[in-house]
């Protein structure tokens, strides 16, 4: 269950790695795409999401949440193992 409140859309992917870059938490996915979370916009939620992402091993199947109709091909707000 997500710690993010609001309308979430979940999508499946395979995680290559996660990292912080210029105030964004970035997910690099096996299909060559990335998803970003602007950490400054998410207050304390970004720390929870970053900890969850850091606990998932490379090559793992994951579910990625996008909040409130944002572009699921670019943004994310939560991650969990599939």
Buried (B, 14 or more C-beta within 10 A) or exposed (E): EBEBEEEBBBBEBEBBBBEEEEEBBBBBBBEEEBBBBEBEEBEEBBEBBBEBBEEBEEEBEBBBBBBEEEEBEEBBBBBBEE
